[in-house]
Amino acid sequence: MSKNQSSQLTTALAILQQGEYDLREFNHWWQKHTQENKTLPEIQPDKWTAKLKLVKTLSQAMPFLPLPQRLAVSLSLLNPVEKTARKIILHRALSKLQTLRKNGLVVVAIAGSYGKTSTKYWLEHLLKSQVAVLATAKSINTPLGIAQTIQEKLTPDHKVFLVELGEYYQGDIAELANLIKPDFGILTPVGTQHLERMGNIETIAQTIGELLDYFENNVSEYQQKIISAEENRPYFKNRTNYYGTNNENAWELSKVSLSRQGTTGTISHQKQSFSVFTPLYGEHQLANSLAGFWLA
């Protein structure tokens, strides 16, 4: 294999990994960039996982095929083994999660287009001084990634498990919610992330709203167990409570001011108010904290 061919394969594998091994997304990227550029820049994968190494090895064994077809065949060959391994990992993780829940573990799910990670970190910061908290890592938001986190990091000492849910297509949030069966849920703002996959903002809102559907269908007095950013009011109407800067919200942020030290504001809930401060800058930073105060 020439140096240029090796560089192309490395770039292709990096893009495939970034797209969660979605061949439709990869083919779209490949067609666009190979038409525009004769020589692709070399992009390194985030991590050379076992799966990525196997795809590379299998692809190198089929030099007679165009690169996109080599990747497709490689993934097809790995699919039966991966499905079996996935089932085993998921079964073990869910059994462990069920046992820990019986010992008092609380599971919190966070879904939305943006603000999920910031909200998760606020939750972790506010709760960890009182209870042992485990939050999924920034890039972990798929069934297999969450299952591996449960297996490798969740212990009987943890009392709260914060789980960020990823969405790429309709049904993704529903699958994850049914997998982890959250006790509490938070919906951060709906936006245009993944618009190229879902087609329109309404479909994105419906997909993120699958977490709300889960609570409506499975949790008694669910409106006390899930809250949404105020930006989602046009999509979810009066199905849930909201947090944000509007005085109609269950949790309201007001009187925000900036200084060299950070951001100060007032949080109001049920006719009670208290002042809060963060060294982070911006109203949106304190707005992200509201879900954390609600949960705490």
PyMOL commands that set and color helices and strands:
alter all, ss='L'
color gray80, all
select helices_A, chain A and resi 3-18+23-36+50-60+67-102+116-127+143-153+172-180+195-198+201-208+210-218+222-224+230-236+283-295
alter helices_A, ss='H'
color red, helices_A
select strands_A, chain A and resi 106-111+133-135+160-164+184-187+226-229+241-244+251-258+263-269+272-278
alter strands_A, ss='S'
color yellow, strands_A
deselect
rebuild
show_as cartoon
